[in-house]
Amino acid sequence: AQSVTQPDIHITVSEGASLELRCNYSYGATPYLFWYVQSPGQGLQLLLKYFSGDTLVQGIKGFEAEFKRSQSSFNLRKPSVHWSDAAEYFCAVGEAGGSYIPTFGRGTSLIVHP
Amino acid sequence: KAGVTQTPRYLIKTRGQQVTLSCSPISGHRSVSWYQQTPGQGLQFLFEYFSETQRNKGNFPGRFSGRQFSNSRSEMNVSTLELGDSALYLCASRTGGAGDTQYFGPGTRLTVL
């Protein structure tokens, strides 16, 4: 069965600093990978996704993620964090096929200090 | 294109009552999934409907049920509410094809007293 681990429950960074959120997955075949962001009381917004091709994926709001098959990782990065980036971030893994159901990690809460 | 909409946004019920939540997917999306989100359990998959048929089901008791209409709109029903059912219920829609992406609604916050 597929699984997703986000090892950091909370991460605190200063505004303007760089950010990396970790995501490790367990899946037998080539996975479909996603990062979502959730602001308090809101639904999840897709930041970026990886299906195939270039392993460095660009997303919205200046985020990017790199798929590393050898490490079973899909870490999310941003070179300079803004206070508005404070939110909950979820990594998810799915499989090919029309009836896949993504498995979500437990989330990482990002705190941004001014 | 309008996003996924969910109604109502907030609900307060008492134990033993039942509740119905509604989800309107993005136009053209035939798949609707429901998730329960709680601080303790995170995001848990409830079920998925595709073209009015339940295609996948998570590990929830039979008190949780759903349906999908011909226009792809979906409803979720919870009967005999328990305190532990208090959660944010999220709906997500997608086209239903291979490799597509789920788009989430803002959720319905259910509080059971």
Interface residues (C-beta under 8 A of the other chain):
Chain A: Y32 F34 Y36 G41 Q42 G43 L44 Q45 L46 K49 F51 F90 A96 G97 G98 S99 I101 P102 F104 G105 R106 G107
Chain B: V4 Q6 S33 G42 L43 F45 E48 F50 R55 N56 G58 L88 L90 A92 G96 G97 A98 G99 T101 Q102 Y103 F104 G105 P106 G107 R109
